[in-house]
Every structure is written in C-alpha cells, then in structure tokens.
Amino acid sequence: MSRAFVFPGQGAQAVGMGRALAEAYPAARAVFEEVDEALGEKLSALIWEGTAEELTLTANAQPALMATSMAALRALEAEGVTVEDAMFVAGHSLGEYSALCAAGALSLPDAARLLRVRGRAMQEAVPVGVGAMAALLGLGFEAAAEVAAEAAQGQVCQAANDNDPNQVVISGHREAVERAVEIAKARGAKRAIMLPVSAPFHCALMQPAAAVMSEALAAVEIAAPVVPLVANVRAEAVVNPAVIRDLLVEQVTGSVRWRESVAWMAGGGVTEFWEIGAGKALSGMIRRIAPEAATRAVGTPDDVAAAVAG
C-alpha cells in the first residue's frame, strides 16, 4: 500500500498525550527531553501533568503537539518503520512543522522554537475578543466562502480551513463571523457553530504574526525534505527549501486546504493515511474526503504495535 504520513493540528491536544510512548520507547522520551531543552522549560511536565487550560494555550499546544507527533514517529522508527516508507508528508496547520521535522527539513529544536514563536505571535496578533472562528457544516467550500464574503461587510471574514466536504471553518472579526453563522443557517447549513478558540487563525488578521514568522524562519536552516511535503496553502507537493520557507509564512494568513491536499495525495496513488501523534481528527476528515483510502491513527504504543503488524 502507498502511504502518507499526516500530522494533526491544534485541537488534538490532551493532557497525558505521548506519555505512554515516552515510557515504552527511549527514542520517544528523548524527543520530549530535546524539546524541553530547546525551550528552556519542562514542557513535558505540562503535557503530562498540567491542566487542560494551560496546555490549550496556543504557545504551549503548538510545540506540545509537534513533540507528541515526533515521539510517535520515533517509536515507529524503533520498530523499523521510517518516514521514507511514505510517499508524502502533510500536516494540518501547525502539523506542517511536524511533517517537516519528520521529513528532516527542520531540526527538532528549531521546530519547537519556531512553534513557540508562532503560537505566541498568533495569540498576540489580535486582542482577545476581537476575532473569532466558526465551523460551518454541510455547505461545502464554495458556499461557505460566499457566506464569509457576504458577512464581511468591510471587516475580515474568510474561509480559514477547508477541512472536508462537509466542514469549513471561517475566521475573522467576531461580528463578521457571527453574521456568517446566521447567514449559513439561513442557507441550509446543517450546523453553524462558534468555536472556542483564542484567536482568529488563518485569516488576514494574522498578518502581524506572519511578519514575526517571516523573521523567525529567515534565521533557521531548512533542508530539502526526504519525502515531499504537501503544503497547506498549495495542496500539492513541494521540496524546495526556499519555497517551503515562503509557504510557512503564507500559511499564517492563508487557508488550510486540507480537503484538496488529501484528494491530491489520493489522486497521486496514496491508499493509506497514517495520522502520527495525538487524536484521530484527521482520520475522520480523510474518510470523508477519500473514502476508498485506509486510515490509521498512531499515538500510543498499542497503535505502534498494530501499525507495525499491519
């Protein structure tokens, strides 16, 4: 089977994630130790013993999810499965950094530090309460984008995450997003719900964070990935480090084209998607995008054993 490795984004975090991997695999424990060292703090203690509220803070959740994904990958490697066994890597939003780290384009310490900077910059780009995000279910991307455009009325309101054929997340000024929810309901959306997020990610309001990331990424070495990255904002494979650097900046304000990315990989011959790290949200999306493809979540020692056994 032709395989892709995909890496989850924010929302997948849970207190205790990755702990069993760290206890079962020295290589997985080493990931958390290296991330702690890179950040100069015990992020691992927060992940395993902290509060959900603290872990959910964007500046913590982003490096924490990447560390958990990399721990799961190191556990797979200890059992003989490597990233080179995949045709492509891809990640949802912050998961793109996990994918690049997995494919050797970013070092683990650099990925951790970049995500800490990214999390803080995204949180600080917009005062709390000014922005919002909402999930529109059952409209499709084109219809959701039309709803967002109609609701904007001079404010920012954009389609932020094209997650699957039935779920589009919009982002922007709170008033505009609230208008969009009402318009979506009138247009026949199955559900339109405000999301409990701390900032309006992946829209033009994130421009200050994009500027911060442009500076941060300029100071970091990016190598060519050993497996092509299917980039969020392109929904196709890229391998050129300079292009990857530019796309990581663009990604802060750009849409996460997940539905198109998965469809592109399935169209390119991928028959099996392995979700590496916390949660199973991507697997659910993938089944709705490419129902003929197999999915597998790999986030615990049992998952690793099952994956290796086939």
N, C-alpha and C positions, 0 to 999 in steps of 0.2 A: 504493500500500500504506500502511496505517496503521501507524505506527511508534512504538515506545517505546525510550527510551534507558535502559539499565541499567548499573550501576556496581559493580565487584567489591569484595569484602571481603578480610579478612586470609587469607593462604594463597596469594594470587595473586602475591605479590611475587617478583621475581627480579632479581639484580644485573644492571645494564645496561638495565633497563626504561626506556623513554622517551627513551633517548639518541639513537636514530636520528631520532625526531620532533624533538628539540631541534636536531639538526644540519640537518634539512631545512626546518624552519619557524621563523622568528624569533619568531612568536607563541607557539610551544610552548616555546622556550628562555626566553622572558620569564616563563612560568609558574614554571619552576624557580628563576629568579632572584628572583622575588617571594616564593616560599616560603622560600628561603634567607634573604632579608631579614627576613621576618616572624618566623622562628625564631631569627635571630641566629647562624646557623651554616650551613656548607655541606652541607646535607642532600643536595644534588645530587651532590656528590663521593662521599658514602656510597652513594647509589643506583647510581652508575655504576662506582665503583672500589672499593667497600668489600667486606667479607666478607658471605657469606650469613647468618652468625650475627648480625652486628651489624644487618643490615637487617631480620632477622626479629624483633628486639626490638620489642615492641608499640608502644612510644613512637616508634620510627622507622618501622615498617611502615605505621602508620595515615596519617600525613601524606604519606609517600612514595607510597602507592597513590593517594591523592587527587590529588597533584601530577601523577602519570602520567596519570590519567584526564582531568584538566583540560587537559594538554598535547595529548592525543589530540583532545579536543573543539575546542581552538583550531586544530589542524591542519585539522579538518573545516570549521570556520568559514572558514579561509583559502581553502578550495575551494568555499565557497558553501553549505555545509550547516550549519544552525543548530539550536539546541535547540527553537526554535519549530516546526521541522518534525516534532517528536514530539508525540504525544497525551499521553503521560505520561513522567515520570522516576521511577526507583526505584533503590535501592541495597541491597546485602546488608550489613547491619550498618554498619561504618564507611562503606561505599559510599553510605549515605543522606546523609552530609555532602557527598560528591562530587556527588550528584544535586541537592542543594540549592544548592551552589555553581554548578553548571551552569545551574540554572534562575533564578539571580540572587537567591536568597533569602539566601545568605550571601556575603560578600566572600571572595576567595581568601585574604588574610592571616588573616581571622577563622577560616576553615575549617581552615587549617594550625595555628593556635594552639590551637583547640578540640580537634583530633585529637591534638596533642602532650599536652595536659592529659588527654584521655580515655584515651590509651594508658598514660600513667603511672599514672593513678588506677585503671584496671582491673588493672594489674600489681601495684599496691601494696595492693589491696583484700583480698587473701588471701595468706598466707605461701606461698612456693614449696613444693610438695609436698602441701599440704593439699587442694587441689582438683584436678579432672581433668575431661576431656571424652572421650566415646567416640562413634563412629559406629555406628549400628545399620542394617544394610542388609537390605531385604526384608521388613520388618514392617509398614510403614505407620504413620501418625501416631498413631492411636488406640491401637494395640497397643503402640507404643513408649512412649507416655505412661503406659499401665498398667504396663509393665515398670519405668519410672522410679519410679512411685508405690510399687510393691511393694518395690523395692530401697531406698527411702529409710530406712525403719526409724528414724525420728526424726532423720535427717540430711537435708541438701538433696540432691535428685536430681530434675532437671526436664528436660523436652524443651526444648532451647535453640534449635535450628534445624530447622524443618520444611522441608528443602531441596527434596525432590521426592518422588514417590510411593514411591520405594524407599529413601530415605535420610533418617534423622532423627538429629540429633546431640543427645546428652544431656549435662548438665553438673551438677556439684555436688561434694560431698565425695568424695575419692578412693575411700574404702572403699565408699561407696554406688554410685558409678559402676562400680567393679569387680564389685560384686554384680549390678548391672544387666546387665553384659556376659554373665555366666554365665546369668542368667535368660533373657536374649534368645536365647542359643544353645539353651537348653532349649525355648524357644517356637518354634523353627524359623527364626530369623533366618539369612539366607544368610551374613552375616558380622557380627561384633560386635568392633570393634577400638578399643583406646585410642588417642587422638590425641596427637601430640607438640606440645602447647600449653603455654604457661607459666602459664595461669590458667583458672579455670572461668567462661568468659564466659556472659552471658545467663541467669543464674540468681540466686536470692535472695542468694547470697554476694557479689554485686556491689553490694549496697546502699551501702557506703561510697563507691564510685565514682559511683553515681547522685547522691549528695549533693554530691559535688565538681562534677559536671556541671551540676546544678541551679544552683549558684552561678556557674559559668563562663558558662552560657548566659544567665543573667539580665543579664549585663554586655555582651551582644552584640546588635547590631541584626539582626533577622530580618525580611526583606521578604516580601511575598506572592510565591511563585514564578510565573514567567511561564508555566510548564507545571505542571499539578497533580502533586504528589508522591504516589505510592502508598506509604504508610508501612508499615514493617516490622510494627509492633505492631497495626495496624488492618487491613491487607490491603485497603485502599480508599483513594481519593484524598482528599487534604486540601490546602487552600490558605491557611487562616487562620494567620498567623504565631504567634499565641498558642498555638494548638493544636499546631502544629509544635514549638514550644519544649517544651511538656509531653511530647510523644511522644518527643522525643530523650532526655529524662531517663528516661522509662518504658522506652525501648529498651535501656538498660544492663542491666536485670534481666529484661526481658521476652523472649519468644520471637521469633525472626526468622521471620515467617510467609511464607516465600518462595514455597512451593508455592501457597498461597492468593492471594498477590499477583499471581503470573504468571497464574493461572487467572482472576482478576478482570479483569486487563488484556485477556487473550484474549477473555473473555466480553464485554468492552466494545468490541470491534472491532479490537484490535491484531492485526495479521497478521505483523508483522516486529519482532524484537527486536535492537537493536544493543548489544553489550557494549563499553562505551567504557573502554579502559585496558588493564591487564595481564592476560594469561591468557585462558582460554576456559572456565573452570569453570562460569560461569553459563549459557553457551550449552548445555552438556551437560545441566544441570538443566532448562532451558527446553524442550529437545527431549523430555524425559521427561514434562513437565507438559502441554505444549501441542504435541503432535507435528505438528499441522497448520500451526503458525507457522514462519516462516523465521527463522534466526538469523545474525548476522554479528558477528565479533569485530573491533574496530578498535583496534589497539595499535601499529601500525608505519606508516611512510609507504606501503608497498605496500598495507596494509589500507585506508588512507585513499583511495588512488587507486582501488582496487576498489570501495569504497563509493560514491564519487562517480560512478564509471562505471555503477554499478547492476548 
